[in-house]
Amino acid sequence: MTENYDKLMQLLKSRHSCRFFTPDPVDEKALQHLSDAFALAPQAGGNRHLQCRFITDQATIRCLAARGQEAFAAFCQSIPSPFVREETERYGKNFFWFSEAPTLAIVTCRKAPAFMEQLAGKKAPLIWGGELSAAMSSFSLLLAAETIGLGACCLTGSLTMWREMEDLLDIPKRDSLILLIALGYKKVLS
Ligand SMILES: Cc1cc2nc3c(=O)[nH]c(=O)nc-3n(C[C@H](O)[C@H](O)[C@H](O)COP(=O)(O)O)c2cc1C
């Protein structure tokens, strides 16, 4: 009776964020599995508001990381307090390391509609549920990645530069960039 629970626990315990990948590309079939898992999670308002697309072009991923890092460095330079600047720079080392990831998942959701903002003000995004739905779908994707031997790491730190990232990724104005997920085959570190 506990067989499924045991399997689930094993999967949950084996999943860890992965930040080092082999250069092997993630094939189409694997990406399809990830998309399927993403779409099967519970989503507010059906699955109309969420999107997950994959960037598999290495040059594009490197360019995104480099441009994000540049924008972040410029932002850090504008911080007057040396202490706050150094702390921000230190924390920011976790934000743009994904340049060598063979694949990057881009998770976006439709912004809450105007009527919902009128109804609920600042609470509108929470009620709209886009970000929560994205979290649920992304976790399904992470678990699916683990079952097919892929490593993954969610990334929201890079959204400190969200304007630049949304611009570089051509996110339509009606949508918000929720998170990036670095993906690839796990590199065994010696
Ligand atoms: C929403 C979210 C955003 C995250 N953003 C980043 C990030 O910007 N950079 C990073 O290196 N890791 C990021 N992580 C990964 C966490 O650091 C990691 O999940 C946490 O340390 C727990 O480790 P585990 O995933 O191995 O269990 C993020 C995780 C989540 C869930």
The ligand as a Tripos MOL2 file, in Angstrom:
@<TRIPOS>MOLECULE
LIG
   31    33     1     0     0
SMALL
NO_CHARGES

@<TRIPOS>ATOM
      1 C1         11.7550   30.0450   -6.5520 C.3       1 LIG1
      2 C2         13.2080   29.6610   -6.4430 C.ar      1 LIG1
      3 C3         14.1790   30.5410   -6.8830 C.ar      1 LIG1
      4 C4         15.5340   30.1840   -6.8280 C.ar      1 LIG1
      5 N1         16.4700   31.0640   -7.3290 N.ar      1 LIG1
      6 C5         17.7620   30.6910   -7.3330 C.ar      1 LIG1
      7 C6         18.7470   31.5530   -7.8920 C.ar      1 LIG1
      8 O1         18.4810   32.6570   -8.3520 O.2       1 LIG1
      9 N2         20.0270   31.1170   -7.9390 N.ar      1 LIG1
     10 C7         20.3900   29.8860   -7.4680 C.ar      1 LIG1
     11 O2         21.5720   29.5460   -7.5710 O.2       1 LIG1
     12 N3         19.4790   29.0560   -6.9200 N.ar      1 LIG1
     13 C8         18.1860   29.4170   -6.8410 C.ar      1 LIG1
     14 N4         17.2380   28.5640   -6.3370 N.ar      1 LIG1
     15 C9         17.6420   27.2550   -5.8410 C.3       1 LIG1
     16 C10        17.6760   27.2150   -4.3310 C.3       1 LIG1
     17 O3         18.8340   27.8710   -3.8810 O.3       1 LIG1
     18 C11        17.6260   25.7530   -3.8700 C.3       1 LIG1
     19 O4         16.4100   25.1940   -4.2840 O.3       1 LIG1
     20 C12        17.7320   25.6540   -2.3530 C.3       1 LIG1
     21 O5         19.0210   26.0020   -1.9630 O.3       1 LIG1
     22 C13        17.4260   24.2430   -1.8590 C.3       1 LIG1
     23 O6         18.2850   23.3120   -2.4520 O.3       1 LIG1
     24 P1         17.7350   22.0600   -3.2550 P.3       1 LIG1
     25 O7         16.9480   22.5800   -4.4440 O.co2     1 LIG1
     26 O8         18.9740   21.2890   -3.6510 O.co2     1 LIG1
     27 O9         16.8410   21.2680   -2.3280 O.co2     1 LIG1
     28 C14        15.9060   28.9080   -6.3290 C.ar      1 LIG1
     29 C15        14.9010   28.0350   -5.8690 C.ar      1 LIG1
     30 C16        13.5840   28.3980   -5.9210 C.ar      1 LIG1
     31 C17        12.5330   27.4250   -5.4400 C.3       1 LIG1
@<TRIPOS>BOND
     1     1     2 1
     2     2     3 ar
     3     2    30 ar
     4     3     4 ar
     5     4     5 ar
     6     4    28 ar
     7     5     6 ar
     8     6     7 ar
     9     6    13 1
    10     7     8 2
    11     7     9 ar
    12     9    10 ar
    13    10    11 2
    14    10    12 ar
    15    12    13 ar
    16    13    14 ar
    17    14    15 1
    18    14    28 ar
    19    15    16 1
    20    16    17 1
    21    16    18 1
    22    18    19 1
    23    18    20 1
    24    20    21 1
    25    20    22 1
    26    22    23 1
    27    23    24 1
    28    24    25 2
    29    24    26 1
    30    24    27 1
    31    28    29 ar
    32    29    30 ar
    33    30    31 1
@<TRIPOS>SUBSTRUCTURE
     1 LIG1         1 GROUP 0 **** ****
